[in-house]
Amino acid sequence: MKKVIIKEKAYESNGVKVYSCTNNNLHTFSLCCYIKAGMLYDGKAEPGTAHMFEHMVFRNLKSKYENDIYELLVANKLSFNATTYNEFVQFEFSGHSDGFSFACQLIRQMFEDFSVSGEEYKSELDRVKAEIR
């Protein structure tokens, strides 16, 4: 059995730290992005800001693929999950290694510029408030 290798690389220009763990015996992967934002950093006047960000990122992906994101995830043998914790927001793509390139494309696109209508924003805000309750 081969060893599992863990590497860390910190990019100087933006301070982003990238960790990788490789196990050549597996045919699956997990690609995670952690953002230092969460309920711990939300202001008292605006609780749920980080959770709203999580929702808006997912809505952005849906709009980029004209609401076919679920079908594309299945076609590429992927699952997508996002969670807001006290200290961070986590986005995770996982699945069969065949879908790794598409997952990398999605994680890059999550943070591209996006805009939503006032109606979409209100709908998402109502959803987040209901989840926080």
PyMOL commands that place a pseudoatom at each C-alpha (Angstrom):
pseudoatom trace, name=CA, resn=MET, resi=1, chain=A, elem=C, hetatm=0, pos=[0.000, 0.000, 0.000]
pseudoatom trace, name=CA, resn=LYS, resi=2, chain=A, elem=C, hetatm=0, pos=[1.289, 3.448, -0.936]
pseudoatom trace, name=CA, resn=LYS, resi=3, chain=A, elem=C, hetatm=0, pos=[1.668, 6.263, 1.591]
pseudoatom trace, name=CA, resn=VAL, resi=4, chain=A, elem=C, hetatm=0, pos=[-0.726, 9.171, 1.760]
pseudoatom trace, name=CA, resn=ILE, resi=5, chain=A, elem=C, hetatm=0, pos=[1.131, 12.414, 1.046]
pseudoatom trace, name=CA, resn=ILE, resi=6, chain=A, elem=C, hetatm=0, pos=[-0.037, 15.743, 2.453]
pseudoatom trace, name=CA, resn=LYS, resi=7, chain=A, elem=C, hetatm=0, pos=[1.369, 18.964, 0.990]
pseudoatom trace, name=CA, resn=GLU, resi=8, chain=A, elem=C, hetatm=0, pos=[0.817, 22.624, 1.822]
pseudoatom trace, name=CA, resn=LYS, resi=9, chain=A, elem=C, hetatm=0, pos=[1.451, 25.534, -0.476]
pseudoatom trace, name=CA, resn=ALA, resi=10, chain=A, elem=C, hetatm=0, pos=[0.853, 29.166, 0.502]
pseudoatom trace, name=CA, resn=TYR, resi=11, chain=A, elem=C, hetatm=0, pos=[0.553, 31.563, -2.401]
pseudoatom trace, name=CA, resn=GLU, resi=12, chain=A, elem=C, hetatm=0, pos=[2.400, 34.769, -1.600]
pseudoatom trace, name=CA, resn=SER, resi=13, chain=A, elem=C, hetatm=0, pos=[0.355, 37.162, -3.743]
pseudoatom trace, name=CA, resn=ASN, resi=14, chain=A, elem=C, hetatm=0, pos=[-2.974, 36.642, -1.990]
pseudoatom trace, name=CA, resn=GLY, resi=15, chain=A, elem=C, hetatm=0, pos=[-2.214, 34.563, 1.114]
pseudoatom trace, name=CA, resn=VAL, resi=16, chain=A, elem=C, hetatm=0, pos=[-4.410, 31.667, -0.024]
pseudoatom trace, name=CA, resn=LYS, resi=17, chain=A, elem=C, hetatm=0, pos=[-3.267, 28.392, 1.467]
pseudoatom trace, name=CA, resn=VAL, resi=18, chain=A, elem=C, hetatm=0, pos=[-3.777, 25.255, -0.591]
pseudoatom trace, name=CA, resn=TYR, resi=19, chain=A, elem=C, hetatm=0, pos=[-3.521, 21.841, 1.040]
pseudoatom trace, name=CA, resn=SER, resi=20, chain=A, elem=C, hetatm=0, pos=[-3.530, 18.628, -0.901]
pseudoatom trace, name=CA, resn=CYS, resi=21, chain=A, elem=C, hetatm=0, pos=[-3.714, 15.055, 0.242]
pseudoatom trace, name=CA, resn=THR, resi=22, chain=A, elem=C, hetatm=0, pos=[-3.086, 12.380, -2.374]
pseudoatom trace, name=CA, resn=ASN, resi=23, chain=A, elem=C, hetatm=0, pos=[-3.900, 8.699, -2.089]
pseudoatom trace, name=CA, resn=ASN, resi=24, chain=A, elem=C, hetatm=0, pos=[-3.328, 6.900, -5.389]
pseudoatom trace, name=CA, resn=ASN, resi=25, chain=A, elem=C, hetatm=0, pos=[-5.370, 3.906, -4.175]
pseudoatom trace, name=CA, resn=LEU, resi=26, chain=A, elem=C, hetatm=0, pos=[-8.621, 5.866, -4.400]
pseudoatom trace, name=CA, resn=HIS, resi=27, chain=A, elem=C, hetatm=0, pos=[-10.661, 6.809, -7.459]
pseudoatom trace, name=CA, resn=THR, resi=28, chain=A, elem=C, hetatm=0, pos=[-12.506, 9.650, -5.746]
pseudoatom trace, name=CA, resn=PHE, resi=29, chain=A, elem=C, hetatm=0, pos=[-11.674, 13.147, -4.587]
pseudoatom trace, name=CA, resn=SER, resi=30, chain=A, elem=C, hetatm=0, pos=[-12.894, 15.894, -2.316]
pseudoatom trace, name=CA, resn=LEU, resi=31, chain=A, elem=C, hetatm=0, pos=[-12.217, 19.525, -3.198]
pseudoatom trace, name=CA, resn=CYS, resi=32, chain=A, elem=C, hetatm=0, pos=[-13.000, 22.005, -0.417]
pseudoatom trace, name=CA, resn=CYS, resi=33, chain=A, elem=C, hetatm=0, pos=[-12.826, 25.756, -0.119]
pseudoatom trace, name=CA, resn=TYR, resi=34, chain=A, elem=C, hetatm=0, pos=[-12.957, 27.354, 3.327]
pseudoatom trace, name=CA, resn=ILE, resi=35, chain=A, elem=C, hetatm=0, pos=[-13.711, 31.059, 3.706]
pseudoatom trace, name=CA, resn=LYS, resi=36, chain=A, elem=C, hetatm=0, pos=[-12.926, 32.756, 7.001]
pseudoatom trace, name=CA, resn=ALA, resi=37, chain=A, elem=C, hetatm=0, pos=[-16.436, 34.079, 7.496]
pseudoatom trace, name=CA, resn=GLY, resi=38, chain=A, elem=C, hetatm=0, pos=[-19.252, 32.832, 9.638]
pseudoatom trace, name=CA, resn=MET, resi=39, chain=A, elem=C, hetatm=0, pos=[-21.646, 33.687, 12.402]
pseudoatom trace, name=CA, resn=LEU, resi=40, chain=A, elem=C, hetatm=0, pos=[-18.683, 34.604, 14.605]
pseudoatom trace, name=CA, resn=TYR, resi=41, chain=A, elem=C, hetatm=0, pos=[-17.869, 37.466, 12.210]
pseudoatom trace, name=CA, resn=ASP, resi=42, chain=A, elem=C, hetatm=0, pos=[-21.443, 38.583, 11.495]
pseudoatom trace, name=CA, resn=GLY, resi=43, chain=A, elem=C, hetatm=0, pos=[-22.370, 41.920, 13.022]
pseudoatom trace, name=CA, resn=LYS, resi=44, chain=A, elem=C, hetatm=0, pos=[-25.144, 41.991, 15.598]
pseudoatom trace, name=CA, resn=ALA, resi=45, chain=A, elem=C, hetatm=0, pos=[-27.196, 44.198, 13.275]
pseudoatom trace, name=CA, resn=GLU, resi=46, chain=A, elem=C, hetatm=0, pos=[-26.776, 41.806, 10.319]
pseudoatom trace, name=CA, resn=PRO, resi=47, chain=A, elem=C, hetatm=0, pos=[-26.879, 38.188, 11.543]
pseudoatom trace, name=CA, resn=GLY, resi=48, chain=A, elem=C, hetatm=0, pos=[-26.744, 35.617, 8.767]
pseudoatom trace, name=CA, resn=THR, resi=49, chain=A, elem=C, hetatm=0, pos=[-24.475, 37.543, 6.397]
pseudoatom trace, name=CA, resn=ALA, resi=50, chain=A, elem=C, hetatm=0, pos=[-22.091, 34.596, 5.916]
pseudoatom trace, name=CA, resn=HIS, resi=51, chain=A, elem=C, hetatm=0, pos=[-25.006, 32.220, 5.424]
pseudoatom trace, name=CA, resn=MET, resi=52, chain=A, elem=C, hetatm=0, pos=[-26.487, 34.606, 2.860]
pseudoatom trace, name=CA, resn=PHE, resi=53, chain=A, elem=C, hetatm=0, pos=[-23.118, 34.613, 1.064]
pseudoatom trace, name=CA, resn=GLU, resi=54, chain=A, elem=C, hetatm=0, pos=[-23.236, 30.792, 0.921]
pseudoatom trace, name=CA, resn=HIS, resi=55, chain=A, elem=C, hetatm=0, pos=[-26.700, 30.924, -0.666]
pseudoatom trace, name=CA, resn=MET, resi=56, chain=A, elem=C, hetatm=0, pos=[-25.716, 33.599, -3.171]
pseudoatom trace, name=CA, resn=VAL, resi=57, chain=A, elem=C, hetatm=0, pos=[-22.656, 31.638, -4.314]
pseudoatom trace, name=CA, resn=PHE, resi=58, chain=A, elem=C, hetatm=0, pos=[-24.847, 28.615, -5.029]
pseudoatom trace, name=CA, resn=ARG, resi=59, chain=A, elem=C, hetatm=0, pos=[-27.436, 30.798, -6.783]
pseudoatom trace, name=CA, resn=ASN, resi=60, chain=A, elem=C, hetatm=0, pos=[-24.598, 32.222, -8.896]
pseudoatom trace, name=CA, resn=LEU, resi=61, chain=A, elem=C, hetatm=0, pos=[-23.591, 28.722, -10.046]
pseudoatom trace, name=CA, resn=LYS, resi=62, chain=A, elem=C, hetatm=0, pos=[-27.202, 27.865, -10.854]
pseudoatom trace, name=CA, resn=SER, resi=63, chain=A, elem=C, hetatm=0, pos=[-27.604, 30.983, -12.986]
pseudoatom trace, name=CA, resn=LYS, resi=64, chain=A, elem=C, hetatm=0, pos=[-24.314, 30.408, -14.856]
pseudoatom trace, name=CA, resn=TYR, resi=65, chain=A, elem=C, hetatm=0, pos=[-25.602, 27.001, -15.956]
pseudoatom trace, name=CA, resn=GLU, resi=66, chain=A, elem=C, hetatm=0, pos=[-29.207, 28.102, -16.499]
pseudoatom trace, name=CA, resn=ASN, resi=67, chain=A, elem=C, hetatm=0, pos=[-30.478, 26.040, -13.544]
pseudoatom trace, name=CA, resn=ASP, resi=68, chain=A, elem=C, hetatm=0, pos=[-29.029, 22.817, -14.999]
pseudoatom trace, name=CA, resn=ILE, resi=69, chain=A, elem=C, hetatm=0, pos=[-26.382, 22.590, -12.268]
pseudoatom trace, name=CA, resn=TYR, resi=70, chain=A, elem=C, hetatm=0, pos=[-27.954, 19.515, -10.647]
pseudoatom trace, name=CA, resn=GLU, resi=71, chain=A, elem=C, hetatm=0, pos=[-28.014, 17.600, -13.934]
pseudoatom trace, name=CA, resn=LEU, resi=72, chain=A, elem=C, hetatm=0, pos=[-24.394, 18.591, -14.632]
pseudoatom trace, name=CA, resn=LEU, resi=73, chain=A, elem=C, hetatm=0, pos=[-23.278, 17.453, -11.196]
pseudoatom trace, name=CA, resn=VAL, resi=74, chain=A, elem=C, hetatm=0, pos=[-24.907, 14.050, -11.725]
pseudoatom trace, name=CA, resn=ALA, resi=75, chain=A, elem=C, hetatm=0, pos=[-23.500, 13.735, -15.257]
pseudoatom trace, name=CA, resn=ASN, resi=76, chain=A, elem=C, hetatm=0, pos=[-20.001, 14.402, -13.886]
pseudoatom trace, name=CA, resn=LYS, resi=77, chain=A, elem=C, hetatm=0, pos=[-20.474, 12.021, -10.914]
pseudoatom trace, name=CA, resn=LEU, resi=78, chain=A, elem=C, hetatm=0, pos=[-20.201, 14.885, -8.422]
pseudoatom trace, name=CA, resn=SER, resi=79, chain=A, elem=C, hetatm=0, pos=[-21.887, 16.092, -5.290]
pseudoatom trace, name=CA, resn=PHE, resi=80, chain=A, elem=C, hetatm=0, pos=[-21.807, 19.645, -3.984]
pseudoatom trace, name=CA, resn=ASN, resi=81, chain=A, elem=C, hetatm=0, pos=[-22.325, 20.782, -0.429]
pseudoatom trace, name=CA, resn=ALA, resi=82, chain=A, elem=C, hetatm=0, pos=[-22.000, 24.115, 1.319]
pseudoatom trace, name=CA, resn=THR, resi=83, chain=A, elem=C, hetatm=0, pos=[-22.215, 24.787, 5.045]
pseudoatom trace, name=CA, resn=THR, resi=84, chain=A, elem=C, hetatm=0, pos=[-21.899, 27.865, 7.235]
pseudoatom trace, name=CA, resn=TYR, resi=85, chain=A, elem=C, hetatm=0, pos=[-20.220, 27.310, 10.581]
pseudoatom trace, name=CA, resn=ASN, resi=86, chain=A, elem=C, hetatm=0, pos=[-19.368, 29.785, 13.360]
pseudoatom trace, name=CA, resn=GLU, resi=87, chain=A, elem=C, hetatm=0, pos=[-15.834, 30.356, 12.061]
pseudoatom trace, name=CA, resn=PHE, resi=88, chain=A, elem=C, hetatm=0, pos=[-16.030, 29.656, 8.325]
pseudoatom trace, name=CA, resn=VAL, resi=89, chain=A, elem=C, hetatm=0, pos=[-18.093, 28.855, 5.261]
pseudoatom trace, name=CA, resn=GLN, resi=90, chain=A, elem=C, hetatm=0, pos=[-17.230, 25.576, 3.547]
pseudoatom trace, name=CA, resn=PHE, resi=91, chain=A, elem=C, hetatm=0, pos=[-17.867, 24.655, -0.078]
pseudoatom trace, name=CA, resn=GLU, resi=92, chain=A, elem=C, hetatm=0, pos=[-17.152, 21.050, -1.074]
pseudoatom trace, name=CA, resn=PHE, resi=93, chain=A, elem=C, hetatm=0, pos=[-17.207, 19.162, -4.339]
pseudoatom trace, name=CA, resn=SER, resi=94, chain=A, elem=C, hetatm=0, pos=[-16.617, 15.431, -4.186]
pseudoatom trace, name=CA, resn=GLY, resi=95, chain=A, elem=C, hetatm=0, pos=[-17.046, 12.483, -6.455]
pseudoatom trace, name=CA, resn=HIS, resi=96, chain=A, elem=C, hetatm=0, pos=[-15.382, 10.204, -8.958]
pseudoatom trace, name=CA, resn=SER, resi=97, chain=A, elem=C, hetatm=0, pos=[-11.995, 11.358, -10.226]
pseudoatom trace, name=CA, resn=ASP, resi=98, chain=A, elem=C, hetatm=0, pos=[-13.467, 11.676, -13.747]
pseudoatom trace, name=CA, resn=GLY, resi=99, chain=A, elem=C, hetatm=0, pos=[-15.286, 14.801, -12.561]
pseudoatom trace, name=CA, resn=PHE, resi=100, chain=A, elem=C, hetatm=0, pos=[-12.276, 16.538, -10.986]
pseudoatom trace, name=CA, resn=SER, resi=101, chain=A, elem=C, hetatm=0, pos=[-11.679, 18.996, -13.854]
pseudoatom trace, name=CA, resn=PHE, resi=102, chain=A, elem=C, hetatm=0, pos=[-15.319, 20.063, -13.879]
pseudoatom trace, name=CA, resn=ALA, resi=103, chain=A, elem=C, hetatm=0, pos=[-15.254, 20.501, -10.081]
pseudoatom trace, name=CA, resn=CYS, resi=104, chain=A, elem=C, hetatm=0, pos=[-12.189, 22.752, -10.424]
pseudoatom trace, name=CA, resn=GLN, resi=105, chain=A, elem=C, hetatm=0, pos=[-14.040, 24.794, -13.041]
pseudoatom trace, name=CA, resn=LEU, resi=106, chain=A, elem=C, hetatm=0, pos=[-17.055, 25.142, -10.740]
pseudoatom trace, name=CA, resn=ILE, resi=107, chain=A, elem=C, hetatm=0, pos=[-15.046, 26.165, -7.686]
pseudoatom trace, name=CA, resn=ARG, resi=108, chain=A, elem=C, hetatm=0, pos=[-13.329, 28.843, -9.756]
pseudoatom trace, name=CA, resn=GLN, resi=109, chain=A, elem=C, hetatm=0, pos=[-16.651, 30.112, -11.148]
pseudoatom trace, name=CA, resn=MET, resi=110, chain=A, elem=C, hetatm=0, pos=[-18.303, 30.302, -7.722]
pseudoatom trace, name=CA, resn=PHE, resi=111, chain=A, elem=C, hetatm=0, pos=[-16.578, 33.596, -6.992]
pseudoatom trace, name=CA, resn=GLU, resi=112, chain=A, elem=C, hetatm=0, pos=[-16.804, 35.312, -10.352]
pseudoatom trace, name=CA, resn=ASP, resi=113, chain=A, elem=C, hetatm=0, pos=[-18.865, 38.493, -10.490]
pseudoatom trace, name=CA, resn=PHE, resi=114, chain=A, elem=C, hetatm=0, pos=[-22.563, 37.910, -10.208]
pseudoatom trace, name=CA, resn=SER, resi=115, chain=A, elem=C, hetatm=0, pos=[-25.694, 39.927, -9.851]
pseudoatom trace, name=CA, resn=VAL, resi=116, chain=A, elem=C, hetatm=0, pos=[-29.223, 39.091, -8.820]
pseudoatom trace, name=CA, resn=SER, resi=117, chain=A, elem=C, hetatm=0, pos=[-32.510, 40.889, -9.114]
pseudoatom trace, name=CA, resn=GLY, resi=118, chain=A, elem=C, hetatm=0, pos=[-34.093, 42.500, -6.079]
pseudoatom trace, name=CA, resn=GLU, resi=119, chain=A, elem=C, hetatm=0, pos=[-36.732, 39.782, -6.125]
pseudoatom trace, name=CA, resn=GLU, resi=120, chain=A, elem=C, hetatm=0, pos=[-34.141, 36.987, -6.113]
pseudoatom trace, name=CA, resn=TYR, resi=121, chain=A, elem=C, hetatm=0, pos=[-32.232, 38.674, -3.292]
pseudoatom trace, name=CA, resn=LYS, resi=122, chain=A, elem=C, hetatm=0, pos=[-35.402, 39.040, -1.182]
pseudoatom trace, name=CA, resn=SER, resi=123, chain=A, elem=C, hetatm=0, pos=[-36.343, 35.408, -1.818]
pseudoatom trace, name=CA, resn=GLU, resi=124, chain=A, elem=C, hetatm=0, pos=[-32.904, 34.202, -0.713]
pseudoatom trace, name=CA, resn=LEU, resi=125, chain=A, elem=C, hetatm=0, pos=[-32.887, 36.526, 2.307]
pseudoatom trace, name=CA, resn=ASP, resi=126, chain=A, elem=C, hetatm=0, pos=[-36.270, 35.158, 3.434]
pseudoatom trace, name=CA, resn=ARG, resi=127, chain=A, elem=C, hetatm=0, pos=[-34.936, 31.605, 3.056]
pseudoatom trace, name=CA, resn=VAL, resi=128, chain=A, elem=C, hetatm=0, pos=[-31.820, 32.387, 5.119]
pseudoatom trace, name=CA, resn=LYS, resi=129, chain=A, elem=C, hetatm=0, pos=[-33.877, 34.072, 7.869]
pseudoatom trace, name=CA, resn=ALA, resi=130, chain=A, elem=C, hetatm=0, pos=[-36.147, 31.010, 8.048]
pseudoatom trace, name=CA, resn=GLU, resi=131, chain=A, elem=C, hetatm=0, pos=[-33.128, 28.702, 8.328]
pseudoatom trace, name=CA, resn=ILE, resi=132, chain=A, elem=C, hetatm=0, pos=[-31.578, 30.826, 11.087]
pseudoatom trace, name=CA, resn=ARG, resi=133, chain=A, elem=C, hetatm=0, pos=[-34.778, 30.685, 13.147]
for i in range(1, 133): cmd.bond("trace and resi %d" % i, "trace and resi %d" % (i + 1))
show_as sticks, trace
zoom trace
